[in-house]
Amino acid sequence: MNLPQAIFLFGAGIIGGALNAVAGGGSFVAFPALLFLRVPPIQANATNTVALWTAAAASGGAYRKRLDVPRRVFIPLLVTSFIGGLVGAYLLLKTPAHTFLEVLPWLTLGATLLFAFGRKLIPGRSSGLGHGSSNAALVGAVLFQFAVAVYGGYFGGGMGIVMLAMLAMLGMTDIHAMNALKSVMGFVINGVAVAAFIVARAVYWKQGIPMIVGGIVGGYVGAHYAQRVPQVWIRRFVVLVGAGMTIYFFVKAY
């Protein structure tokens, strides 16, 4: 790998990390960048996961003051994220990644619509996952998060959008608090997958290192400056990214 390629991967890491910190969808920059440099698909997915995992750690640090979720909600979601991420990583190592290509457009479309209009489906609730959250809301969140975690461990493209949609559907309204919780859950999911990929020797470190460094920079800077932007702008950006991802995957799959 030469210097221009390293710079290219560093830039892709910055953009991917920043996107994930704000809305999700960083994989749609980082993953194709690795494919462009002829990294095989499974190894590109594994390398991309490692890079964006470090970005999630950086963005989670920037959002740490926004994380205000009761332990009875926080711990079950983290445990579910861990188990689901492990299952998804195992599936990726045993099956070809292209099996999800026809499902991805519908998943991202549904997630984008849920994020955009979820609050209208649950009028009158300020926060379904707050300190007064019901057991039914918690069970629903855990089940949904397990499915998201399996998908995240398997491929992960658009995982942030899906988690934001779930949190909006369950009544959360503060986009910065939602991003904080999303970052922590994403860190756990991808952390499990990273461990599995390293053990399986599926990571291309030569290409991964510049992307990891870029992801750390992009993740922290993206999260830091996103908190200074009005929430309505961030919400519109999330919907825009979700719409773009949906169109991309429909074109890719069909």
C-alpha positions in Angstrom: 0.0 0.0 0.0 1.4 3.4 -1.0 1.1 6.8 0.6 -1.9 8.1 -1.6 -3.8 4.9 -0.7 -3.1 5.5 3.0 -4.3 9.1 2.8 -7.4 7.9 0.9 -8.2 5.4 3.7 -7.5 8.0 6.4 -9.9 10.4 4.8 -12.6 7.7 4.4 -12.1 6.9 8.2 -12.6 10.6 9.1 -15.8 10.8 7.1 -17.1 7.4 8.2 -16.4 8.2 11.9 -18.1 11.6 11.7 -21.1 10.2 10.0 -21.5 7.5 12.6 -21.2 10.0 15.4 -24.0 12.2 14.0 -26.4 9.9 12.1 -24.9 6.5 11.2 -24.0 5.3 7.8 -20.3 5.5 8.1 -19.9 2.0 6.7 -21.2 3.3 3.4 -18.1 5.3 3.1 -15.5 3.1 4.8 -16.6 -0.2 3.4 -16.6 0.8 -0.3 -13.2 2.5 0.2 -11.7 -0.8 1.2 -13.4 -2.6 -1.7 -12.0 0.0 -4.1 -8.5 -0.9 -2.9 -9.3 -4.6 -3.7 -9.7 -5.8 -0.2 -12.0 -9.0 -0.3 -15.6 -8.3 0.9 -15.6 -10.3 4.1 -12.2 -8.9 5.1 -13.2 -5.4 4.1 -16.3 -5.7 6.3 -14.1 -6.9 9.2 -11.5 -4.2 8.7 -14.3 -1.6 8.4 -15.8 -2.8 11.7 -12.5 -2.4 13.5 -12.0 1.1 12.2 -15.5 2.3 13.0 -15.4 0.6 16.4 -12.5 2.9 17.4 -14.5 5.9 16.0 -17.5 4.9 18.2 -15.2 5.0 21.2 -14.1 8.5 20.3 -17.6 9.8 19.7 -18.9 8.1 22.9 -16.3 10.1 24.8 -17.5 13.3 23.3 -21.2 12.5 24.1 -20.5 11.2 27.7 -22.2 14.2 29.4 -25.3 13.5 27.4 -25.8 9.9 28.5 -28.6 10.0 31.0 -30.4 6.6 31.0 -31.4 4.6 34.1 -29.5 1.4 34.9 -32.6 -0.8 34.6 -32.7 0.3 31.0 -29.0 0.8 30.2 -27.7 -2.6 31.4 -30.3 -4.9 29.6 -29.6 -2.9 26.4 -25.8 -3.4 26.7 -26.2 -7.1 27.5 -28.5 -7.6 24.5 -26.0 -5.6 22.3 -23.2 -7.9 23.4 -25.0 -11.2 22.7 -26.5 -10.0 19.4 -23.1 -8.7 18.2 -21.5 -12.0 18.9 -24.2 -13.9 17.0 -23.9 -11.5 14.0 -20.1 -11.8 13.9 -20.4 -15.6 13.9 -22.9 -15.5 11.0 -20.6 -13.2 9.0 -17.7 -15.6 9.4 -19.9 -18.6 8.3 -22.0 -17.1 5.5 -21.4 -14.7 2.6 -22.2 -11.0 3.3 -24.2 -10.6 0.0 -27.1 -12.6 1.5 -28.3 -9.4 3.2 -28.1 -7.2 0.1 -31.8 -7.6 -0.9 -32.9 -6.9 2.7 -30.8 -3.8 3.4 -32.9 -1.3 1.3 -36.1 -2.3 3.1 -34.4 -2.1 6.5 -32.9 1.3 5.9 -36.2 2.6 4.4 -38.2 1.4 7.4 -35.7 2.8 9.8 -35.6 6.2 8.2 -39.4 6.4 8.2 -39.6 5.3 11.8 -37.1 7.9 12.8 -38.8 10.7 10.8 -42.4 9.8 11.9 -42.0 7.7 15.0 -43.0 10.5 17.4 -46.3 10.9 15.6 -47.2 7.3 16.4 -46.7 7.8 20.1 -48.1 11.3 21.0 -48.1 12.4 24.5 -45.1 10.4 25.7 -42.0 12.3 26.6 -39.5 9.5 26.9 -40.4 5.8 26.6 -36.9 4.9 27.9 -36.7 7.4 30.8 -36.7 6.8 34.5 -40.5 6.0 34.4 -40.3 3.7 31.4 -42.7 0.7 31.5 -41.7 -2.9 31.5 -43.4 -3.3 28.1 -41.3 -0.5 26.6 -38.1 -2.1 28.0 -38.9 -5.6 26.7 -39.7 -4.1 23.3 -36.5 -2.2 23.3 -34.5 -5.2 24.2 -36.0 -7.4 21.5 -35.6 -4.8 18.9 -32.0 -4.1 20.0 -31.1 -7.8 19.8 -32.2 -7.9 16.1 -30.2 -4.7 15.5 -27.1 -6.1 17.3 -27.2 -9.3 15.2 -27.4 -7.2 12.0 -24.7 -4.9 13.3 -22.3 -7.8 14.1 -23.0 -9.3 10.6 -22.7 -6.2 8.5 -23.6 -3.0 10.4 -24.3 -0.6 7.5 -27.0 1.7 8.6 -27.0 0.3 12.2 -26.9 3.7 13.7 -30.0 4.8 11.8 -31.9 1.7 12.9 -31.0 2.3 16.6 -32.0 6.0 16.4 -35.3 4.9 14.8 -35.9 2.5 17.7 -35.1 5.2 20.3 -37.4 7.7 18.6 -40.2 5.0 18.4 -39.8 4.4 22.1 -40.3 8.1 22.9 -36.8 9.7 23.2 -36.7 13.2 21.9 -33.3 14.6 22.7 -31.2 13.7 19.6 -27.9 14.3 21.4 -29.0 11.9 24.2 -30.1 9.4 21.6 -26.7 9.7 19.9 -25.0 9.1 23.2 -26.9 5.9 23.9 -26.5 4.8 20.3 -22.7 5.3 20.4 -22.4 3.2 23.6 -24.5 0.3 22.2 -22.7 0.5 18.9 -19.4 0.3 20.7 -20.4 -2.9 22.5 -21.8 -4.5 19.3 -18.8 -3.8 17.2 -16.5 -4.6 20.1 -17.7 -8.1 20.2 -17.5 -8.4 16.4 -13.9 -6.9 16.4 -12.8 -9.6 18.9 -14.3 -12.3 16.7 -12.7 -10.9 13.5 -9.3 -10.6 15.1 -9.4 -14.2 16.4 -10.4 -15.3 12.9 -7.6 -13.3 11.4 -10.1 -11.6 9.1 -8.7 -8.0 9.5 -6.4 -6.4 6.9 -4.3 -4.3 9.4 -2.2 -2.6 6.7 -5.3 -1.0 5.3 -7.0 -0.8 8.6 -4.6 1.3 10.6 -4.9 4.6 8.6 -8.7 4.1 8.6 -8.6 3.5 12.4 -6.7 6.8 12.9 -9.1 8.7 10.7 -12.1 7.1 12.4 -10.9 8.3 15.8 -10.5 11.9 14.5 -13.8 11.9 12.7 -15.7 10.3 15.5 -14.6 12.7 18.2 -14.8 15.9 16.1 -18.2 14.9 14.6 -19.7 14.2 18.0 -18.2 17.3 19.5 -19.5 19.8 16.9 -22.8 18.1 16.4 -23.8 19.0 19.9 -23.5 22.7 19.0 -25.9 22.4 16.1 -29.7 22.8 16.7 -31.4 19.4 17.2 -33.8 20.0 14.3 -30.9 20.3 11.9 -29.4 17.0 13.2 -32.7 15.3 12.8 -33.0 16.5 9.2 -29.4 15.3 8.5 -30.2 11.9 9.9 -33.3 11.6 7.6 -31.2 12.8 4.6 -28.5 10.2 5.3 -31.1 7.5 5.8 -32.8 8.4 2.5 -29.4 8.4 0.7 -28.5 5.0 2.1 -31.9 3.6 1.1 -31.5 4.8 -2.5 -28.0 3.4 -2.6 -29.0 0.0 -1.5 -32.0 -0.2 -3.7 -29.8 0.6 -6.7 -27.2 -1.9 -5.5 -29.6 -4.8 -4.8 -32.1 -4.3 -7.7 
